[in-house]
């Protein structure tokens, strides 16, 4: 079984402050990188114990320079999201893996932009909203459609409780779902105990590998895709089937102003092995980009919708 571990950062256990996810908060971000890498290593070990073949790790937060690559076991390739977002005319999860793909583990994911209770809620970038047929899409729901088109199952999906609750029953196929935390609005979350979540992840991966679940189902097509940034619509188009959705979103992303900003960030925070040179380049890039990122962060937090319930209260 060839498996892609597609990991974001905001839904990782123990990351409970938005600064943990941002290079503009160096000390907090260093802690976030460590926690993200810890959780990825739990998934890698569980997959290897279950007999998985080729395992790759998709670093899908920001431009993909978050996982501590020097801690990865031999034979585990880390592939940054910037490669898929910027360089693939027709992106797919198989291309993200770099070869034949049998299953995906989705770690550390978050809810869509307008979810009022969710931690670090956004869709692909800050202030972007994506809807299909009038339904708001998170990144997780979008990737599920790509996997539906490719016929690839999700073994396990983990992240913020509110991300999981956005999904319809069965929308992620037969994936085993693990809530790592409960968001208390965009800036804060309350994680479950780290050791407990890691044990649940390992057990869920082992069980899913022993009895692989069905892939996600497709939504109803054709459907209208609408994308807005900062409340302003930048695209409206009809998507014919599940296989077109990821390409349609990528096309809009690459041809918009947000892509130019993203490319600049990818240059400032270059991916690759954690050599001294690369590390120095990323530190310098963080310093250069910090004022712009801090300004965007303040606006993103200020524009967050008010939670429907007091922090920490379910309902």
Secondary structure, DSSP 8 states (H G I E B T S, - for coil): --EEEEE-STTSTT--BGGGG-TTSHHHHHHHHHHHHHHHHHHHHHHHHTT--SEEEEE-STTS--S-GGGS-TT-EEEEHHHHHHH-TT--HHHHHTS---EEEEEEE---TT-TTSTT--SSSTTEEEEETTEE--HHHHHHHHHHHHT-EEEEEEEEHHHHHHS-TTTTTT-EEEEEEEE-SSSBEEE--HHHHHHHHHHHHHHHHHT---------SSEEEEEEETTEEEEEEEE-SHHHHHHHHHHHHHTSHHHHHHHHHHHHT--S---HHHHHHHHHHHHHHHHHHHHHHHHHHHT----SS-TT---
